[in-house]
Amino acid sequence: MAAKTPVANQIRRLRFESGEMSQKALAEAVGVTRQTIVAIENAKYAPSLELAFLIARRFDKPLEEVFWYQDTDAPKGS
């Protein structure tokens, strides 16, 4: 089983807010496979910076509203 990446996202929510866009439709819009979108949504794969920008642009959102880094090594309370 693949480890989760610390890059989190809200692609699933954004797809549904965009008229229930399918994973396949998003994949075709940004030039990747549906399996790539599945892996990104499930935090099994961190997209390249270029792909992250393409996905954010597809939803007309700033990059940081679609993706963020979950720092698992940060001390609690900081």
Residue frames as qw, qx, qy, qz and C-alpha x, y, z in Angstrom:
[[0.000, 0.889, 0.458, 0.000, 0.00, 0.00, 0.00],
 [0.408, 0.510, -0.022, 0.757, 1.39, 3.40, -0.98],
 [0.320, -0.407, -0.451, 0.727, 2.16, 5.89, 1.75],
 [0.112, 0.913, 0.393, 0.005, 0.11, 9.07, 1.88],
 [0.453, 0.375, -0.008, 0.809, 1.79, 12.25, 0.70],
 [0.210, -0.481, -0.452, 0.721, 1.79, 15.34, 2.94],
 [0.106, 0.041, -0.297, -0.948, 0.25, 17.31, 0.06],
 [0.242, 0.463, 0.787, -0.328, -3.47, 17.57, 0.79],
 [0.063, -0.061, -0.457, -0.885, -6.14, 18.88, -1.56],
 [0.422, 0.364, 0.562, -0.612, -9.82, 19.60, -1.97],
 [0.140, 0.159, -0.688, -0.694, -10.19, 18.44, -5.56],
 [0.059, -0.357, -0.930, -0.062, -13.12, 16.15, -4.80],
 [0.032, 0.669, 0.504, -0.545, -15.14, 18.99, -3.25],
 [0.088, 0.526, -0.255, -0.806, -14.24, 21.35, -6.08],
 [0.043, -0.034, -0.864, -0.501, -15.30, 18.77, -8.69],
 [0.039, -0.544, -0.834, 0.079, -18.72, 18.48, -7.09],
 [0.009, 0.707, 0.243, -0.665, -19.07, 22.24, -6.78],
 [0.102, 0.427, -0.499, -0.747, -18.29, 22.41, -10.52],
 [0.730, 0.218, -0.193, -0.618, -21.44, 20.63, -11.61],
 [0.871, -0.181, 0.445, -0.101, -20.34, 17.22, -10.33],
 [0.449, 0.700, -0.526, -0.180, -17.42, 17.08, -12.75],
 [0.997, -0.073, -0.025, 0.023, -16.15, 13.53, -13.17],
 [0.588, -0.575, 0.424, 0.378, -12.58, 12.49, -12.48],
 [0.653, 0.270, 0.538, 0.460, -12.32, 11.61, -16.16],
 [0.250, 0.900, 0.260, 0.245, -13.45, 15.09, -17.25],
 [0.318, -0.912, 0.223, 0.136, -10.90, 16.75, -14.97],
 [0.704, -0.266, 0.518, 0.406, -8.17, 14.39, -16.17],
 [0.564, 0.529, 0.467, 0.429, -8.94, 15.19, -19.81],
 [0.043, 0.985, 0.126, 0.107, -9.00, 18.94, -19.07],
 [0.309, -0.864, 0.385, 0.098, -5.50, 18.88, -17.56],
 [0.595, 0.601, -0.524, -0.107, -3.95, 16.16, -19.74],
 [0.120, -0.372, 0.886, -0.247, -3.53, 13.23, -17.35],
 [0.407, -0.170, -0.868, -0.228, -5.27, 9.89, -16.75],
 [0.625, -0.573, -0.200, -0.491, -8.28, 9.40, -14.51],
 [0.854, -0.261, -0.359, 0.271, -6.07, 7.17, -12.34],
 [0.414, 0.227, -0.250, 0.845, -3.74, 10.12, -11.75],
 [0.324, -0.503, -0.023, -0.801, -6.64, 12.24, -10.51],
 [0.834, -0.418, -0.322, -0.162, -7.77, 9.38, -8.24],
 [0.758, -0.068, -0.349, 0.546, -4.26, 9.09, -6.76],
 [0.155, 0.344, -0.161, 0.912, -4.00, 12.84, -6.20],
 [0.541, -0.520, -0.168, -0.640, -7.47, 13.06, -4.58],
 [0.889, -0.386, -0.245, -0.031, -6.58, 10.19, -2.24],
 [0.234, -0.880, 0.408, -0.067, -3.21, 11.79, -1.33],
 [0.925, -0.088, 0.308, 0.203, -1.36, 8.79, -2.77],
 [0.630, 0.287, 0.266, 0.671, 0.48, 11.01, -5.27],
 [0.109, -0.751, -0.095, 0.644, 1.66, 14.62, -5.11],
 [0.623, 0.719, 0.269, 0.148, 1.21, 16.33, -8.47],
 [0.552, 0.134, 0.074, 0.819, 4.01, 18.19, -10.20],
 [0.056, -0.477, -0.216, 0.850, 3.93, 21.92, -9.69],
 [0.168, 0.093, -0.514, -0.836, 2.81, 22.37, -13.30],
 [0.311, -0.349, -0.842, -0.269, -0.07, 19.90, -12.87],
 [0.212, -0.522, -0.619, 0.547, -1.09, 21.50, -9.58],
 [0.055, 0.364, -0.046, -0.929, -1.31, 24.89, -11.30],
 [0.247, -0.064, -0.702, -0.666, -3.32, 23.41, -14.19],
 [0.291, -0.458, -0.838, 0.054, -5.80, 21.83, -11.78],
 [0.134, -0.526, -0.400, 0.738, -6.14, 25.05, -9.76],
 [0.111, 0.227, -0.320, -0.913, -6.62, 27.04, -12.98],
 [0.220, -0.251, -0.847, -0.413, -9.33, 24.59, -14.12],
 [0.293, -0.633, -0.692, 0.185, -11.30, 25.46, -10.97],
 [0.097, 0.755, 0.079, 0.644, -10.38, 29.18, -11.23],
 [0.663, -0.745, -0.077, 0.020, -8.83, 29.06, -7.75],
 [0.042, 0.816, -0.559, 0.144, -5.44, 30.11, -6.37],
 [0.603, 0.253, -0.750, 0.100, -3.09, 27.15, -5.93],
 [0.068, 0.171, -0.760, 0.623, -3.19, 27.37, -2.13],
 [0.624, -0.007, 0.247, -0.742, -6.99, 27.02, -2.12],
 [0.877, 0.194, -0.323, -0.299, -6.71, 23.68, -3.92],
 [0.839, 0.075, -0.439, 0.312, -3.50, 22.22, -2.44],
 [0.285, -0.840, 0.328, -0.324, -1.67, 22.66, 0.86],
 [0.536, 0.319, -0.727, 0.287, 1.21, 21.00, 2.66],
 [0.763, -0.597, -0.078, -0.238, 0.45, 19.15, 5.87],
 [0.261, 0.612, -0.649, 0.368, 3.66, 19.35, 7.86],
 [0.867, -0.346, -0.337, -0.123, 3.55, 16.17, 9.93],
 [0.704, 0.017, -0.393, 0.591, 6.93, 16.95, 11.55],
 [0.045, -0.610, 0.104, -0.784, 5.92, 20.33, 12.95],
 [0.148, -0.058, -0.775, 0.612, 5.79, 20.52, 16.75],
 [0.186, -0.664, -0.713, -0.122, 2.27, 20.57, 18.18],
 [0.242, -0.841, -0.338, 0.345, 0.94, 24.01, 19.07],
 [0.330, -0.427, 0.245, 0.806, 3.24, 25.93, 16.72]]
